[in-house]
Amino acid sequence: MIIYNVTINIENDVREEWLNWMKTVHIPDVMQTGYFLENKICKLLVEEEQGTTYSIQYTAANLKDLEEYQQLHAPRLQKDVAEKYANKFVAFRSVLEVV
């Protein structure tokens, strides 16, 4: 199993709207690609100087599925977020293997 982790720090003035949009639009769009088995949203429990940090985790069966998703779908879906919340967030992605 592979976990595709997207860590995002979102500015507090759009946090609630962003979280709702993630739950109702973006994450369902990612899941509809068929490459992931499940997902979860986690909130980091640390005091931030700015914004709030979340970890969105998508579980894929294998690395091949994740790589295919990244080639075929990720650019379009990431662009949607970047356009909707321009200059309101920073994000980084990591890939983990469940051992």
Residue pairs with C-beta under 8 A, 6 or more apart in sequence:
1 37
1 59
1 60
1 61
1 62
1 97
1 98
2 59
2 60
2 61
2 62
2 63
2 65
2 66
2 95
2 96
2 97
2 98
3 57
3 58
3 59
3 60
3 95
3 96
3 97
3 98
4 36
4 57
4 58
4 59
4 60
4 66
4 69
4 93
4 95
5 55
5 56
5 57
5 58
5 93
5 94
5 95
5 96
6 55
6 56
6 57
6 58
6 91
6 92
6 93
7 53
7 54
7 55
7 56
7 91
7 92
7 93
7 94
8 53
8 54
8 55
8 56
8 89
8 90
8 91
9 48
9 50
9 51
9 52
9 53
9 54
9 89
9 90
9 91
10 18
10 19
10 51
10 52
10 53
10 54
10 85
10 88
10 89
11 50
11 51
11 88
11 89
12 50
12 51
12 52
13 88
14 85
14 88
15 51
15 52
18 85
18 88
18 89
19 41
19 54
21 84
22 41
22 56
23 41
26 77
26 80
26 81
27 39
27 41
27 56
29 77
29 80
30 36
30 39
30 58
30 73
30 77
31 39
31 58
33 69
33 72
33 73
35 60
35 65
35 66
35 68
35 69
35 73
36 58
36 59
36 60
36 65
36 69
37 59
37 60
37 61
38 58
38 59
39 56
39 57
39 58
39 59
40 56
40 57
41 54
41 55
41 56
41 57
42 54
42 55
42 56
42 57
43 52
43 53
43 54
43 55
44 52
44 53
44 54
44 55
46 53
51 89
59 98
60 66
60 69
63 95
63 97
66 95
81 89
81 91
